[in-house]
């Protein structure tokens, strides 16, 4: 008996599908670019290696961003926003 094999999904494809399902289940009106951004964020976090990141709390990221050179501020505040999105999505009880 021959089994149908599903072609392997990339990690991004997996998260993209999950974000779309969540959007539809919650009847959210998300821009397609927002769905892609969230899928990319989840993919990056799945490959997260703690030793590469010195700042783990939102307060530490904010402090670092606030005291960064102007050329680094945007990157640092984006990292803060991404970290906050991830924390609220998976660990909302730790934010309180």
MIVO-678292 format. One line per 5 residues: their letters; for each residue x, y, z of N, C-alpha, C, O. Coordinates in nm, 4 decimals. Layout:
BEGIN
A> X:Y:Z:X:Y:Z:X:Y:Z:X:Y:Z; ...
***
This chain:
BEGIN
XXXXX> 0.0835:-0.1176:0.0000:0.0000:0.0000:0.0000:0.0883:0.1243:0.0000:0.1801:0.1362:0.0812; 0.0608:0.2142:-0.0891:0.1401:0.3348:-0.1042:0.0784:0.4493:-0.0243:-0.0413:0.4761:-0.0347; 0.1617:0.5165:0.0557:0.1151:0.6306:0.1336:0.1471:0.7587:0.0585:0.2523:0.7713:-0.0040; 0.0552:0.8528:0.0656:0.0818:0.9851:0.0087:0.1674:1.0626:0.1067:0.1318:1.0787:0.2235; 0.2797:1.1098:0.0584:0.3687:1.1875:0.1424:0.3454:1.3352:0.1156:0.3398:1.3797:0.0010
XXXXX> 0.3323:1.4070:0.2206:0.3167:1.5508:0.2109:0.4556:1.6117:0.1976:0.5482:1.5713:0.2679; 0.4706:1.7080:0.1085:0.6012:1.7715:0.0945:0.6347:1.8455:0.2230:0.5465:1.9027:0.2871; 0.7612:1.8445:0.2602:0.7989:1.9080:0.3875:0.7749:2.0586:0.3834:0.7993:2.1244:0.2823; 0.7273:2.1107:0.4940:0.7040:2.2526:0.5116:0.8274:2.3170:0.5709:0.8991:2.2546:0.6492; 0.8522:2.4397:0.5345:0.9577:2.5130:0.6035:0.9008:2.5619:0.7360:0.7792:2.5633:0.7552
XXXXX> 0.9871:2.6012:0.8255:0.9426:2.6540:0.9529:0.8594:2.7802:0.9310:0.7592:2.8018:0.9991; 0.9011:2.8623:0.8366:0.8246:2.9828:0.8048:0.6847:2.9465:0.7556:0.5865:3.0071:0.7985; 0.6747:2.8485:0.6661:0.5436:2.8065:0.6152:0.4535:2.7575:0.7284:0.3340:2.7868:0.7311; 0.5122:2.6829:0.8214:0.4373:2.6334:0.9355:0.3779:2.7493:1.0154:0.2579:2.7509:1.0430; 0.4619:2.8466:1.0525:0.4138:2.9591:1.1316:0.3194:3.0492:1.0524:0.2241:3.1036:1.1081
XXXXX> 0.3451:3.0648:0.9247:0.2571:3.1463:0.8417:0.1161:3.0880:0.8426:0.0178:3.1610:0.8545; 0.1074:2.9561:0.8298:-0.0227:2.8902:0.8356:-0.0898:2.9075:0.9711:-0.2100:2.9331:0.9784; -0.0130:2.8937:1.0774:-0.0681:2.9079:1.2131:-0.1182:3.0502:1.2385:-0.2234:3.0691:1.2995; -0.0434:3.1494:1.1921:-0.0858:3.2883:1.2107:-0.2141:3.3151:1.1318:-0.3043:3.3826:1.1815; -0.2228:3.2629:1.0102:-0.3450:3.2814:0.9304:-0.4649:3.2159:0.9978:-0.5728:3.2750:1.0027
XXXXX> -0.4473:3.0942:1.0500:-0.5567:3.0258:1.1199:-0.6000:3.1064:1.2425:-0.7195:3.1242:1.2661; -0.5029:3.1552:1.3206:-0.5352:3.2355:1.4396:-0.6096:3.3625:1.3992:-0.7067:3.4013:1.4644; -0.5649:3.4264:1.2934:-0.6315:3.5479:1.2435:-0.7769:3.5172:1.2076:-0.8682:3.5914:1.2438; -0.7963:3.4070:1.1360:-0.9312:3.3701:1.0938:-1.0183:3.3290:1.2125:-1.1353:3.3667:1.2194; -0.9623:3.2524:1.3056:-1.0375:3.2085:1.4238:-1.0817:3.3261:1.5096:-1.1898:3.3239:1.5685
XXXXX> -0.9985:3.4274:1.5161:-1.0283:3.5445:1.5999:-1.0980:3.6544:1.5195:-1.1266:3.7622:1.5717; -1.1248:3.6258:1.3923:-1.1857:3.7212:1.2990:-1.1193:3.8588:1.3053:-1.1851:3.9622:1.3172; -0.9869:3.8553:1.2968:-0.9089:3.9785:1.2962:-0.8891:4.0264:1.1530:-0.8755:3.9460:1.0607; -0.8876:4.1551:1.1361:-0.8619:4.2139:1.0055:-0.7156:4.2565:1.0001:-0.6833:4.3737:1.0195; -0.6266:4.1593:0.9735:-0.4832:4.1881:0.9685:-0.4389:4.2049:0.8246:-0.4787:4.1288:0.7364
XXXXX> -0.3576:4.3034:0.8027:-0.2964:4.3254:0.6728:-0.2082:4.2042:0.6391:-0.1445:4.1494:0.7290; -0.2026:4.1611:0.5130:-0.1166:4.0479:0.4768:0.0296:4.0680:0.5174:0.0982:3.9716:0.5516; 0.0773:4.1925:0.5139:0.2146:4.2195:0.5561:0.2326:4.1940:0.7057:0.3397:4.1513:0.7488; 0.1297:4.2196:0.7839:0.1358:4.1935:0.9272:0.1445:4.0438:0.9536:0.2202:3.9995:1.0399; 0.0671:3.9668:0.8794:0.0717:3.8205:0.8926:0.2115:3.7700:0.8586:0.2656:3.6850:0.9294
XXXXX> 0.2698:3.8210:0.7520:0.4051:3.7813:0.7129:0.5074:3.8213:0.8194:0.5984:3.7446:0.8509; 0.4920:3.9413:0.8743:0.5859:3.9889:0.9770:0.5802:3.8988:1.1005:0.6839:3.8607:1.1548; 0.4590:3.8650:1.1444:0.4452:3.7791:1.2615:0.5023:3.6396:1.2357:0.5661:3.5817:1.3236; 0.4799:3.5858:1.1163:0.5359:3.4542:1.0823:0.6884:3.4590:1.0821:0.7537:3.3658:1.1291; 0.7447:3.5666:1.0298:0.8907:3.5827:1.0290:0.9435:3.5940:1.1722:1.0454:3.5339:1.2060
XXXXX> 0.8745:3.6707:1.2554:0.9151:3.6864:1.3949:0.9147:3.5516:1.4671:1.0097:3.5192:1.5384; 0.8098:3.4743:1.4492:0.8022:3.3427:1.5129:0.9111:3.2492:1.4625:0.9675:3.1717:1.5398; 0.9404:3.2561:1.3343:1.0472:3.1733:1.2774:1.1815:3.2094:1.3389:1.2596:3.1213:1.3749; 1.2083:3.3390:1.3508:1.3344:3.3829:1.4117:1.3430:3.3399:1.5573:1.4488:3.2965:1.6028; 1.2329:3.3515:1.6307:1.2327:3.3139:1.7726:1.2474:3.1637:1.7909:1.3014:3.1187:1.8920
XXXXX> 1.2003:3.0861:1.6952:1.2159:2.9401:1.7039:1.3626:2.9013:1.6927:1.4044:2.7965:1.7420; 1.4396:2.9864:1.6277:1.5836:2.9613:1.6114:1.6661:3.0385:1.7137:1.7885:3.0446:1.7029; 1.6007:3.0963:1.8112:1.6598:3.1802:1.9148:1.7628:3.1025:1.9962:1.7353:2.9929:2.0451; 1.8801:3.1600:2.0098:1.9863:3.1013:2.0915:2.0141:3.2004:2.2045:2.0685:3.3081:2.1801; 1.9771:3.1648:2.3290:1.9890:3.2612:2.4394:2.1261:3.3245:2.4560:2.1349:3.4412:2.4941
XXXXX> 2.2324:3.2521:2.4288:2.3664:3.3076:2.4488:2.3943:3.4260:2.3571:2.4832:3.5066:2.3846; 2.3184:3.4369:2.2481:2.3407:3.5461:2.1541:2.2736:3.6756:2.1999:2.3010:3.7817:2.1438; 2.1872:3.6689:2.2996:2.1111:3.7853:2.3429:2.1454:3.8184:2.4871:2.1241:3.7377:2.5776; 2.1983:3.9372:2.5070:2.2382:3.9789:2.6415:2.1212:4.0358:2.7205:2.1236:4.0309:2.8435; 2.0202:4.0888:2.6555:1.9113:4.1587:2.7221:1.7830:4.0787:2.7057:1.7346:4.0602:2.5940
XXXXX> 1.7283:4.0314:2.8164:1.6124:3.9440:2.8099:1.4827:4.0109:2.8518:1.3759:3.9677:2.8086; 1.4879:4.1142:2.9338:1.3638:4.1764:2.9793:1.3310:4.2979:2.8935:1.4182:4.3565:2.8294; 1.2026:4.3341:2.8939:1.1610:4.4514:2.8180:1.2260:4.5781:2.8726:1.2630:4.6672:2.7961; 1.2397:4.5861:3.0035:1.3031:4.7038:3.0651:1.4488:4.7162:3.0224:1.4961:4.8262:2.9940; 1.5200:4.6040:3.0177:1.6603:4.6082:2.9750:1.6712:4.6502:2.8288:1.7589:4.7288:2.7930
XXXXX> 1.5822:4.5979:2.7441:1.5842:4.6377:2.6035:1.5512:4.7857:2.5876:1.6126:4.8550:2.5065; 1.4547:4.8340:2.6649:1.4201:4.9758:2.6571:1.5368:5.0630:2.7028:1.5682:5.1639:2.6397; 1.6004:5.0239:2.8121:1.7145:5.0996:2.8611:1.8273:5.1052:2.7599:1.8894:5.2095:2.7396; 1.8525:4.9933:2.6979:1.9588:4.9898:2.5980:1.9225:5.0755:2.4762:2.0068:5.1479:2.4233; 1.7969:5.0667:2.4325:1.7535:5.1450:2.3165:1.7585:5.2946:2.3463:1.8029:5.3738:2.2631
XXXXX> 1.7132:5.3321:2.4639:1.7095:5.4743:2.5013:1.8483:5.5358:2.5060:1.8636:5.6555:2.4821; 1.9485:5.4563:2.5364:2.0847:5.5072:2.5483:2.1725:5.4727:2.4274:2.2946:5.4876:2.4323; 2.1100:5.4272:2.3207:2.1846:5.3919:2.2005:2.2142:5.5151:2.1163:2.1518:5.6202:2.1314; 2.3110:5.4990:2.0276:2.3389:5.6032:1.9292:2.2159:5.6165:1.8400:2.1418:5.5200:1.8212; 2.1942:5.7350:1.7854:2.0774:5.7542:1.6981:2.0689:5.6506:1.5852:1.9593:5.6085:1.5480
XXXXX> 2.1823:5.6103:1.5315:2.1815:5.5131:1.4227:2.1374:5.3732:1.4675:2.0981:5.2915:1.3842; 2.1434:5.3451:1.5973:2.1049:5.2144:1.6518:1.9645:5.2143:1.7119:1.9073:5.1074:1.7331; 1.9082:5.3309:1.7397:1.7796:5.3393:1.8100:1.6684:5.2623:1.7389:1.5946:5.1880:1.8035; 1.6553:5.2784:1.6098:1.5466:5.2117:1.5369:1.5593:5.0606:1.5486:1.4604:4.9920:1.5749; 1.6779:5.0087:1.5297:1.6995:4.8649:1.5408:1.6682:4.8151:1.6810:1.6074:4.7095:1.6981
XXXXX> 1.7101:4.8916:1.7811:1.6886:4.8508:1.9194:1.5405:4.8568:1.9580:1.4907:4.7674:2.0264; 1.4706:4.9611:1.9150:1.3284:4.9699:1.9465:1.2480:4.8634:1.8705:1.1468:4.8140:1.9203; 1.2931:4.8295:1.7517:1.2271:4.7195:1.6796:1.2469:4.5883:1.7565:1.1531:4.5098:1.7704; 1.3679:4.5648:1.8059:1.3938:4.4448:1.8857:1.3056:4.4437:2.0100:1.2549:4.3387:2.0495; 1.2872:4.5600:2.0716:1.1997:4.5711:2.1887:1.0553:4.5357:2.1516:0.9896:4.4595:2.2225
XXXXX> 1.0069:4.5905:2.0420:0.8706:4.5610:1.9965:0.8517:4.4145:1.9630:0.7505:4.3545:1.9993; 0.9491:4.3564:1.8938:0.9417:4.2143:1.8595:0.9400:4.1280:1.9854:0.8634:4.0322:1.9953; 1.0241:4.1626:2.0799:1.0314:4.0869:2.2053:0.8982:4.0977:2.2807:0.8499:3.9990:2.3362; 0.8395:4.2169:2.2824:0.7114:4.2372:2.3507:0.5999:4.1572:2.2820:0.5182:4.0946:2.3495; 0.5964:4.1591:2.1490:0.4964:4.0804:2.0761:0.5079:3.9319:2.1099:0.4077:3.8649:2.1352
XXXXX> 0.6290:3.8826:2.1101:0.6526:3.7415:2.1386:0.6106:3.7074:2.2817:0.5409:3.6087:2.3049; 0.6537:3.7901:2.3768:0.6197:3.7664:2.5175:0.4685:3.7677:2.5383:0.4148:3.6803:2.6064; 0.4000:3.8650:2.4809:0.2552:3.8749:2.4990:0.1825:3.7576:2.4332:0.0788:3.7130:2.4824; 0.2361:3.7087:2.3240:0.1728:3.5972:2.2552:0.1877:3.4643:2.3264:0.0949:3.3834:2.3267; 0.3024:3.4409:2.3864:0.3301:3.3109:2.4470:0.3337:3.3137:2.5989:0.3008:3.2140:2.6630
XXXXX> 0.3725:3.4249:2.6567:0.3942:3.4294:2.8006:0.3257:3.5508:2.8625:0.3866:3.6217:2.9426; 0.2015:3.5753:2.8270:0.1333:3.6970:2.8730:0.1245:3.7053:3.0254:0.1214:3.8151:3.0810; 0.1206:3.5908:3.0934:0.1138:3.5937:3.2389:0.2428:3.6488:3.3014:0.2405:3.6954:3.4153; 0.3537:3.6441:3.2294:0.4795:3.6951:3.2846:0.4922:3.8465:3.2710:0.5833:3.9051:3.3294; 0.4048:3.9105:3.1967:0.4107:4.0545:3.1762:0.3513:4.1291:3.2956:0.3953:4.2396:3.3272
X> 0.2532:4.0707:3.3614:0.1835:4.1366:3.4735:0.2750:4.1706:3.5872:0.2306:4.2261:3.6877
***
